């Protein structure tokens, strides 16, 4: 039986655990909160706590939370004991936690916040797209714009303009992809995580 969990060194490892059985299972979530663990999802712009389904930054509070980082007071636990994880998440109505993205990867377009993972899901829903990753490119007018790196199916003639229009039809106007770069493969770690820094290194020469 497959089971997932979520944790950080700063939280003394486990914060959530999957409780999957033959009768009850949820393989897309990282599980339910571990005993003695408190959590809330916070809008990273307003600082407001969000209800189930709301996407924001995960804050944790447990007996095992660290006191702070050595020689780095700005990146420590807040005065109320909450660890700001930097992970973008949401809880469903049953208390299951879902990881969406990392806060540091959020694209800031004209004051709006765009999670790359949201656009990657839309791109991957196109029948001609094998793999996709999104990152930010600097823009004088907007601050940052979303750029999609895409691997097409062999033999596909999908144009960049068609793919941009495909995404635009499924997201809010501010979220739409502004540029597309076709690649043979997306740089990933051995466990499949997108290496966005490598994509950013390609931006000046590919756009």
C-alpha positions in Angstrom: 0.0 0.0 0.0 1.4 3.4 -1.0 1.6 6.1 1.6 2.9 9.7 1.5 3.9 12.2 4.2 5.2 15.7 4.6 7.8 17.1 6.9 10.8 19.4 7.3 14.0 19.3 9.2 12.8 22.5 10.9 9.6 20.7 12.1 11.5 17.6 13.4 10.5 15.7 10.3 6.9 14.4 10.1 4.1 16.9 10.0 1.5 14.9 8.0 1.1 11.2 7.3 -1.0 9.3 4.8 -3.5 6.8 6.3 -4.3 4.7 3.3 -6.2 1.4 3.6 -8.1 -0.7 1.1 -11.3 1.1 2.1 -10.1 4.6 2.6 -7.2 6.0 0.5 -6.1 9.3 -1.0 -2.9 8.9 -3.0 -2.8 12.5 -4.3 -2.5 14.0 -0.8 0.4 14.0 1.6 -1.9 12.9 4.4 -3.5 14.2 7.5 -1.8 16.2 10.3 0.3 14.2 12.7 -0.6 14.1 16.4 0.2 17.4 18.3 0.6 19.3 15.0 -1.2 22.5 14.3 -1.4 24.0 10.8 -3.0 26.9 8.9 -2.9 28.1 5.4 -2.1 31.8 5.0 -2.6 34.2 2.1 1.0 35.3 1.5 -0.1 38.7 0.4 -2.6 39.7 3.0 -1.6 37.5 5.9 -5.2 36.2 6.3 -5.9 32.6 7.2 -7.7 30.7 4.5 -10.5 28.1 4.7 -10.4 24.6 3.3 -9.7 24.8 -0.5 -7.9 28.1 -0.1 -4.4 28.0 -1.6 -1.7 29.8 0.4 1.5 29.3 2.4 1.6 26.5 5.0 2.4 27.5 8.6 3.1 24.8 11.2 3.2 24.7 15.0 4.4 21.6 16.8 6.3 20.8 20.0 9.3 19.9 17.8 9.5 23.2 15.9 13.0 24.6 15.8 13.8 27.8 17.7 15.4 29.5 14.7 18.3 29.4 12.2 21.8 30.2 13.4 22.8 33.8 12.5 19.7 34.3 10.4 17.0 36.0 12.5 15.0 37.1 9.5 14.3 33.4 8.5 13.2 32.1 11.9 9.9 31.1 13.5 7.6 34.0 14.3 6.8 35.3 17.7 3.8 33.1 18.1 5.7 29.9 17.3 4.5 29.4 13.7 7.0 28.1 11.2 6.5 29.7 7.8 7.3 26.7 5.5 7.5 28.5 2.2 5.3 25.7 0.7 2.1 26.6 -1.2 -0.7 24.2 -0.2 -4.3 23.7 0.5 -6.4 21.4 2.8 -9.6 19.8 1.6 -12.8 19.6 3.7 -11.7 16.3 5.2 -8.3 17.7 6.4 -6.1 16.2 3.8 -3.1 18.3 2.8 -2.0 18.9 -0.9 1.3 20.5 -1.9 1.0 22.9 -4.8 4.3 24.7 -5.2 7.1 26.6 -3.4 6.5 30.2 -2.5 9.9 31.2 -3.9 8.9 29.9 -7.3 5.7 32.1 -7.5 5.7 34.4 -10.5 4.9 38.1 -9.7 3.0 39.5 -12.7 1.8 43.1 -12.4 1.1 42.6 -8.7 -0.6 39.2 -9.3 0.8 36.0 -7.9 1.0 33.0 -10.2 2.0 29.5 -9.1 3.9 27.7 -11.9 2.3 24.3 -11.0 -1.1 25.7 -11.9 0.0 26.4 -15.5 2.0 23.2 -15.7 -1.2 21.2 -15.0 -3.0 23.0 -17.8 -0.1 22.6 -20.3 0.1 18.8 -19.5 -3.6 18.5 -20.3 -2.9 19.2 -24.0 -2.8 15.9 -25.9 0.4 17.0 -27.8 2.4 17.9 -24.6 4.6 15.2 -23.1 6.2 17.3 -20.3 6.2 20.9 -19.2 7.6 23.3 -16.8 7.0 27.0 -16.1 9.3 29.7 -14.7 9.5 33.5 -14.5 11.3 35.7 -16.9 12.1 39.4 -16.1 10.0 42.0 -17.9 10.3 45.7 -17.7 6.6 46.4 -17.8 5.1 43.5 -15.8 8.0 42.7 -13.5 7.9 39.0 -14.4 6.1 36.9 -17.0 5.3 33.2 -17.1 7.4 31.3 -19.6 6.6 27.6 -20.5 9.3 25.1 -21.4 7.5 22.3 -23.3 8.3 18.8 -24.7 6.0 17.9 -27.6 5.0 14.4 -28.7 7.1 13.0 -31.5 5.8 14.3 -34.8 3.6 17.0 -33.3 3.2 20.3 -35.2 1.7 22.1 -32.3 2.7 25.8 -32.7 3.7 28.1 -29.8 0.8 30.4 -30.6 -1.7 27.6 -30.5 -0.4 26.4 -27.1 -0.5 29.9 -25.6 -4.1 30.2 -26.8 -4.9 26.8 -25.3 -3.7 27.9 -21.9 -5.3 31.3 -22.1 -8.7 29.7 -22.7 -8.4 27.9 -19.3 -7.0 30.4 -16.9 -7.5 34.0 -15.8 -6.1 36.6 -18.2 -3.2 37.5 -15.9 -2.1 33.9 -15.6 -1.7 33.1 -19.3 1.7 31.9 -20.6 3.5 34.7 -22.4 6.3 32.8 -24.1 6.9 29.1 -25.0 10.2 27.4 -25.5 10.2 23.9 -27.0 12.8 21.5 -25.6 13.8 17.8 -26.0 13.5 17.3 -22.2 12.8 19.1 -19.0 15.7 19.1 -16.5 14.6 17.2 -13.4 16.2 15.6 -10.3 16.4 11.8 -10.0 13.1 11.9 -8.1 11.4 14.0 -10.8 11.5 17.5 -9.3 11.9 20.3 -11.9 15.2 22.0 -11.8 14.0 25.5 -12.4 17.4 27.2 -12.0 18.5 25.4 -15.1 15.5 26.7 -17.0 16.2 30.3 -15.8 19.8 29.9 -17.1 18.3 29.3 -20.6 16.1 32.3 -20.6 18.5 35.0 -21.9 19.6 33.0 -24.9 16.2 31.4 -25.8 13.7 34.3 -25.7 
